[in-house]
């Protein structure tokens, strides 16, 4: 009886440590927007293809990975260039933020999702590049980076997140405006 109570206390203590050490999963940075446009699926797909050409298609490295008019799904990739305003690691962190786009179209609605925002630094510097990799919603969730203190990693991540948010929000607005303008033609 006494041995079973001791064993039970050990199990409860271990379970308490496991649950106390568990943290909420970090949220990656994504953008999504849904646009309602009074067009059928085929017309809207053509309008989205045109909007892609004039917005995301002008980004560096932009390309359509797959485009299926029958299912209404278009996938693409692009990147934006980044140069930090910070003095620490400025040359090494200068680089690109690549991202994936998923455009889903059905009659009257177009959904755009931007995900997998990944920072790659300048590999051509003498010390090598500083890569923050996956951008997160919270700066505290940014991954460790060799060559930068935790404070500088969080500052650089905040700068990257803000630059990406500003740039991609502008592109999403231009994409939406181009879609809405297709109704007036």
Order of alpha helices (4+ residues) and beta strands (2+ residues): alpha-beta-alpha-beta-beta-alpha-beta-beta-beta-alpha
